Amino acid sequence: MQVGDIMHTDVKSASEDDTFADVAKTMRMHGISSVVILDGKRLVGIVTERDIVNLVAAGGDPHDVKVALGMTRRDLETVSPKTDIAEAAEHMAERNIRHLPVLDRGRVVGIISIRDLTRWAAEELSGGHELPDIRRSTVALRAATELQKQRRKGAS
């Protein structure tokens, strides 16, 4: 199973000139937890719920602060649609990230979250498949568990 098989292709984007409030409204309207930041069609960053919380906690005004000043851009992690989902899950756990933009030839074609991987794994294991993908499902669930542990440690 590859990332391209379960990724979301309706990726929401914003520009570096948009404010954090603009991005938060997009997230709320679409029920998502991340928005990719594009310069034209080139991926330059990502804003997640965590970035918005960090901004507000630091005293920033989301209505005034442009995403260019607080988006995740350094060491931005991506995968291709052909990446094995177990590899993507391990990648996310190792780097403590919950969202991965999916690039094909330098263009954003999708996004995958640890929630997507967990949902797939649970369905794979409980969906009555004749030959469930136990190895990949286990890796995805282990990665989600590790990310949850890391999140709890960060909150302590």
C-alpha positions in Angstrom: 0.0 0.0 0.0 1.3 3.4 -0.9 0.7 6.9 0.3 -1.1 7.8 -2.9 -3.7 5.1 -2.1 -5.0 6.9 1.0 -3.8 10.6 0.8 -6.2 13.5 0.6 -6.0 15.2 -2.8 -8.2 18.2 -2.0 -5.3 20.0 -0.3 -6.1 23.5 1.1 -3.4 26.1 0.7 -2.6 29.7 1.6 0.1 32.1 0.8 2.9 33.5 3.0 1.0 36.9 3.1 -2.1 35.4 4.6 -2.6 35.8 8.4 -2.8 33.0 10.9 -6.5 33.9 11.4 -7.1 33.4 7.6 -5.5 29.9 7.8 -7.5 29.1 11.0 -10.7 30.0 9.3 -9.8 27.7 6.4 -9.0 24.9 8.8 -12.3 25.3 10.6 -14.4 25.6 7.4 -13.0 22.4 6.0 -12.5 20.4 9.2 -8.8 20.0 8.7 -5.8 20.5 10.9 -3.1 21.8 8.4 -2.8 24.0 5.4 0.1 24.0 3.0 1.7 27.3 2.1 2.5 27.9 -1.5 4.5 30.4 -3.5 2.8 30.0 -6.8 2.7 26.2 -7.1 5.9 25.7 -5.0 5.6 24.3 -1.5 7.3 26.7 1.0 5.8 25.6 4.3 2.9 24.3 6.3 0.8 25.7 9.1 -0.7 23.3 11.6 -3.0 23.7 14.6 0.2 23.5 16.7 1.7 26.5 14.9 -1.4 28.5 15.7 -1.4 27.5 19.3 2.3 28.4 19.6 1.7 31.8 18.1 -1.1 32.6 20.5 0.7 31.2 23.5 3.7 33.5 22.6 1.4 36.5 22.6 1.1 36.9 18.8 -2.1 38.2 17.3 -3.3 35.8 14.6 -5.2 38.6 12.9 -2.0 40.5 12.4 0.8 37.9 12.0 1.5 36.6 8.5 2.0 32.9 8.2 5.5 33.5 6.7 6.6 34.5 10.2 5.5 31.3 12.0 4.9 28.5 9.6 6.9 25.3 9.6 9.4 25.7 6.8 12.8 24.6 8.0 13.3 20.9 7.4 9.9 20.6 5.8 9.2 16.9 5.4 7.4 15.5 2.4 6.8 12.2 0.7 5.9 11.0 -2.7 2.6 9.2 -3.7 4.7 6.1 -4.2 6.1 6.1 -0.6 5.1 2.9 1.3 2.6 3.9 4.0 4.6 2.0 6.7 7.7 4.1 5.7 5.6 7.3 5.9 4.3 6.3 9.4 7.8 5.6 10.7 9.0 8.9 9.1 6.3 10.8 11.0 7.1 9.1 14.3 10.8 9.6 14.0 10.4 13.3 13.3 7.4 13.9 15.6 5.2 15.3 12.9 1.5 14.6 12.2 1.1 15.9 8.6 3.1 15.2 5.4 2.6 17.0 2.2 2.8 14.7 -0.8 4.8 15.9 -3.7 5.0 14.6 -7.3 7.7 16.3 -9.5 7.9 19.2 -7.0 4.1 19.9 -6.9 1.7 19.3 -4.1 -0.6 16.5 -5.1 -1.9 15.5 -1.6 -1.5 15.4 2.1 -1.5 12.6 4.6 -1.9 12.7 8.4 -1.2 10.3 11.1 -5.0 10.2 11.6 -5.3 9.0 8.0 -2.8 6.2 8.6 -4.5 5.2 11.9 -7.9 5.1 10.2 -6.6 3.0 7.4 -4.8 0.6 9.8 -7.9 0.2 12.0 -10.1 -0.5 8.9 -7.5 -2.8 7.4 -7.4 -4.9 10.6 -11.1 -4.9 11.4 -12.7 -4.6 8.0 -13.0 -8.3 7.3 -10.3 -8.3 4.6 -9.4 -11.8 3.5 -5.7 -10.9 3.7 -5.3 -7.8 5.9 -2.0 -6.0 5.7 -0.9 -6.7 9.2 2.7 -5.5 9.0 1.9 -2.1 7.6 -1.2 -1.7 9.9 1.0 -2.5 12.9 3.6 0.0 11.9 1.0 2.7 11.3 -0.6 2.1 14.7 2.8 2.0 16.4 3.7 5.3 14.9 0.5 6.9 16.0 1.0 5.6 19.5 4.6 7.0 19.5 3.4 10.4 18.3 0.7 10.5 21.0 3.3 9.7 23.7 5.6 12.4 22.4 2.6 14.9 22.4 1.9 14.0 26.1 5.5 14.5 27.1 5.5 17.9 25.4 2.4 18.9 27.3 3.9 17.9 30.7 
